[in-house]
Amino acid sequence: MKTAAKIFIIIGMIVGFWTILPLIFGIIALNQMRTRKPSTGICVCVLLFCSLLGGIFLLCSNESEYIAPTNPAA
């Protein structure tokens, strides 16, 4: 769901580029998705202002999707 959320957020940012809010919340959500699951507030703002489907996918995604796999054999 993480990949689907990213795709829909980027599409929402492209479609709504002429307004500032999709760009702001999309960039914040994409930056937070690199290391951890975005907060519920950011997910709701993405849902309202950027992309309906992207926000739903963010809210439904698991925390385990955002944890980087460890390499035990090093």
Biotite code that builds the C-alpha atoms (Angstrom):
import biotite.structure as struc

atoms = struc.array([
    struc.Atom([0.000, 0.000, 0.000], chain_id="A", res_id=1, res_name="MET", atom_name="CA", element="C"),
    struc.Atom([2.975, 2.272, 0.515], chain_id="A", res_id=2, res_name="LYS", atom_name="CA", element="C"),
    struc.Atom([3.777, 2.328, -3.197], chain_id="A", res_id=3, res_name="THR", atom_name="CA", element="C"),
    struc.Atom([0.155, 2.937, -4.173], chain_id="A", res_id=4, res_name="ALA", atom_name="CA", element="C"),
    struc.Atom([-0.043, 5.807, -1.686], chain_id="A", res_id=5, res_name="ALA", atom_name="CA", element="C"),
    struc.Atom([3.107, 7.369, -3.140], chain_id="A", res_id=6, res_name="LYS", atom_name="CA", element="C"),
    struc.Atom([1.770, 7.114, -6.681], chain_id="A", res_id=7, res_name="ILE", atom_name="CA", element="C"),
    struc.Atom([-1.579, 8.698, -5.840], chain_id="A", res_id=8, res_name="PHE", atom_name="CA", element="C"),
    struc.Atom([0.063, 11.458, -3.781], chain_id="A", res_id=9, res_name="ILE", atom_name="CA", element="C"),
    struc.Atom([2.360, 12.338, -6.684], chain_id="A", res_id=10, res_name="ILE", atom_name="CA", element="C"),
    struc.Atom([-0.590, 12.336, -9.108], chain_id="A", res_id=11, res_name="ILE", atom_name="CA", element="C"),
    struc.Atom([-2.527, 14.585, -6.733], chain_id="A", res_id=12, res_name="GLY", atom_name="CA", element="C"),
    struc.Atom([0.430, 16.954, -6.481], chain_id="A", res_id=13, res_name="MET", atom_name="CA", element="C"),
    struc.Atom([0.715, 17.152, -10.276], chain_id="A", res_id=14, res_name="ILE", atom_name="CA", element="C"),
    struc.Atom([-3.003, 17.734, -10.801], chain_id="A", res_id=15, res_name="VAL", atom_name="CA", element="C"),
    struc.Atom([-3.297, 20.331, -8.037], chain_id="A", res_id=16, res_name="GLY", atom_name="CA", element="C"),
    struc.Atom([0.018, 22.116, -8.542], chain_id="A", res_id=17, res_name="PHE", atom_name="CA", element="C"),
    struc.Atom([-1.681, 25.490, -9.026], chain_id="A", res_id=18, res_name="TRP", atom_name="CA", element="C"),
    struc.Atom([-2.833, 25.419, -5.399], chain_id="A", res_id=19, res_name="THR", atom_name="CA", element="C"),
    struc.Atom([-0.222, 25.369, -2.690], chain_id="A", res_id=20, res_name="ILE", atom_name="CA", element="C"),
    struc.Atom([-1.777, 22.919, -0.191], chain_id="A", res_id=21, res_name="LEU", atom_name="CA", element="C"),
    struc.Atom([-1.376, 19.708, -2.260], chain_id="A", res_id=22, res_name="PRO", atom_name="CA", element="C"),
    struc.Atom([2.266, 20.515, -2.817], chain_id="A", res_id=23, res_name="LEU", atom_name="CA", element="C"),
    struc.Atom([2.944, 21.244, 0.855], chain_id="A", res_id=24, res_name="ILE", atom_name="CA", element="C"),
    struc.Atom([1.186, 18.210, 2.287], chain_id="A", res_id=25, res_name="PHE", atom_name="CA", element="C"),
    struc.Atom([2.394, 15.921, -0.486], chain_id="A", res_id=26, res_name="GLY", atom_name="CA", element="C"),
    struc.Atom([6.029, 16.863, 0.082], chain_id="A", res_id=27, res_name="ILE", atom_name="CA", element="C"),
    struc.Atom([5.694, 16.482, 3.857], chain_id="A", res_id=28, res_name="ILE", atom_name="CA", element="C"),
    struc.Atom([4.041, 13.061, 3.507], chain_id="A", res_id=29, res_name="ALA", atom_name="CA", element="C"),
    struc.Atom([6.594, 11.807, 0.984], chain_id="A", res_id=30, res_name="LEU", atom_name="CA", element="C"),
    struc.Atom([9.482, 12.950, 3.178], chain_id="A", res_id=31, res_name="ASN", atom_name="CA", element="C"),
    struc.Atom([8.006, 11.249, 6.248], chain_id="A", res_id=32, res_name="GLN", atom_name="CA", element="C"),
    struc.Atom([7.369, 8.054, 4.274], chain_id="A", res_id=33, res_name="MET", atom_name="CA", element="C"),
    struc.Atom([11.108, 7.599, 3.750], chain_id="A", res_id=34, res_name="ARG", atom_name="CA", element="C"),
    struc.Atom([11.779, 6.776, 7.391], chain_id="A", res_id=35, res_name="THR", atom_name="CA", element="C"),
    struc.Atom([8.478, 6.131, 9.161], chain_id="A", res_id=36, res_name="ARG", atom_name="CA", element="C"),
    struc.Atom([4.721, 6.112, 8.735], chain_id="A", res_id=37, res_name="LYS", atom_name="CA", element="C"),
    struc.Atom([3.357, 9.664, 8.492], chain_id="A", res_id=38, res_name="PRO", atom_name="CA", element="C"),
    struc.Atom([1.325, 10.877, 11.435], chain_id="A", res_id=39, res_name="SER", atom_name="CA", element="C"),
    struc.Atom([-2.440, 10.582, 11.357], chain_id="A", res_id=40, res_name="THR", atom_name="CA", element="C"),
    struc.Atom([-2.778, 14.351, 10.987], chain_id="A", res_id=41, res_name="GLY", atom_name="CA", element="C"),
    struc.Atom([-0.631, 14.413, 7.870], chain_id="A", res_id=42, res_name="ILE", atom_name="CA", element="C"),
    struc.Atom([-2.551, 11.411, 6.493], chain_id="A", res_id=43, res_name="CYS", atom_name="CA", element="C"),
    struc.Atom([-5.862, 13.228, 6.985], chain_id="A", res_id=44, res_name="VAL", atom_name="CA", element="C"),
    struc.Atom([-4.485, 16.411, 5.389], chain_id="A", res_id=45, res_name="CYS", atom_name="CA", element="C"),
    struc.Atom([-3.285, 14.378, 2.387], chain_id="A", res_id=46, res_name="VAL", atom_name="CA", element="C"),
    struc.Atom([-6.742, 12.807, 2.203], chain_id="A", res_id=47, res_name="LEU", atom_name="CA", element="C"),
    struc.Atom([-8.482, 16.205, 2.225], chain_id="A", res_id=48, res_name="LEU", atom_name="CA", element="C"),
    struc.Atom([-6.142, 18.415, 0.231], chain_id="A", res_id=49, res_name="PHE", atom_name="CA", element="C"),
    struc.Atom([-3.962, 16.240, -1.990], chain_id="A", res_id=50, res_name="CYS", atom_name="CA", element="C"),
    struc.Atom([-5.403, 12.854, -2.936], chain_id="A", res_id=51, res_name="SER", atom_name="CA", element="C"),
    struc.Atom([-8.381, 10.959, -1.612], chain_id="A", res_id=52, res_name="LEU", atom_name="CA", element="C"),
    struc.Atom([-6.988, 7.535, -2.511], chain_id="A", res_id=53, res_name="LEU", atom_name="CA", element="C"),
    struc.Atom([-3.471, 8.391, -1.346], chain_id="A", res_id=54, res_name="GLY", atom_name="CA", element="C"),
    struc.Atom([-4.789, 9.468, 2.049], chain_id="A", res_id=55, res_name="GLY", atom_name="CA", element="C"),
    struc.Atom([-6.897, 6.329, 2.412], chain_id="A", res_id=56, res_name="ILE", atom_name="CA", element="C"),
    struc.Atom([-3.918, 4.130, 1.556], chain_id="A", res_id=57, res_name="PHE", atom_name="CA", element="C"),
    struc.Atom([-1.759, 6.000, 4.071], chain_id="A", res_id=58, res_name="LEU", atom_name="CA", element="C"),
    struc.Atom([-4.330, 5.574, 6.825], chain_id="A", res_id=59, res_name="LEU", atom_name="CA", element="C"),
    struc.Atom([-4.738, 1.848, 6.080], chain_id="A", res_id=60, res_name="CYS", atom_name="CA", element="C"),
    struc.Atom([-1.042, 1.014, 5.739], chain_id="A", res_id=61, res_name="SER", atom_name="CA", element="C"),
    struc.Atom([0.857, -0.892, 8.419], chain_id="A", res_id=62, res_name="ASN", atom_name="CA", element="C"),
    struc.Atom([3.811, 0.392, 10.401], chain_id="A", res_id=63, res_name="GLU", atom_name="CA", element="C"),
    struc.Atom([5.815, -2.688, 9.310], chain_id="A", res_id=64, res_name="SER", atom_name="CA", element="C"),
    struc.Atom([5.852, -1.440, 5.696], chain_id="A", res_id=65, res_name="GLU", atom_name="CA", element="C"),
    struc.Atom([7.995, 1.529, 6.709], chain_id="A", res_id=66, res_name="TYR", atom_name="CA", element="C"),
    struc.Atom([10.630, -0.277, 8.758], chain_id="A", res_id=67, res_name="ILE", atom_name="CA", element="C"),
    struc.Atom([13.816, -0.847, 6.809], chain_id="A", res_id=68, res_name="ALA", atom_name="CA", element="C"),
    struc.Atom([14.947, -4.490, 6.663], chain_id="A", res_id=69, res_name="PRO", atom_name="CA", element="C"),
    struc.Atom([18.073, -5.234, 8.664], chain_id="A", res_id=70, res_name="THR", atom_name="CA", element="C"),
    struc.Atom([21.043, -7.132, 7.311], chain_id="A", res_id=71, res_name="ASN", atom_name="CA", element="C"),
    struc.Atom([22.055, -9.696, 9.971], chain_id="A", res_id=72, res_name="PRO", atom_name="CA", element="C"),
    struc.Atom([24.857, -11.210, 7.871], chain_id="A", res_id=73, res_name="ALA", atom_name="CA", element="C"),
    struc.Atom([27.489, -8.530, 7.816], chain_id="A", res_id=74, res_name="ALA", atom_name="CA", element="C"),
])
